[in-house]
Amino acid sequence: LPAAAQGTSDSAAAAVAEKGKMLVAANGARLGSVYKVTPDGAAQIIIDGKMVTVPANTLSNKDGKLTTSLTKNEVLALH
């Protein structure tokens, strides 16, 4: 059981944005598919017609989904 718990935390820490993967907000709302991944690992998505770069340090892998710790409104404010 501890090994499983450790594996879960490792996957959350090692979230890697991939082009085409759906990005989900902290509350579970779908934000959009990753359009591009920057050299530093940030995910770029197009949301409401705007290109937005979501910082790599906000990304994690929750339940197999690429998730940001930001809300949709916070992501929209990044543009």
Summary of the structure (lengths in Angstrom):
residues: 79
radius of gyration: 12.6
end to end distance: 41.9
largest distance: 44.7
contacts: 213
relative contact order: 0.22
helix: 27%
strand: 37%
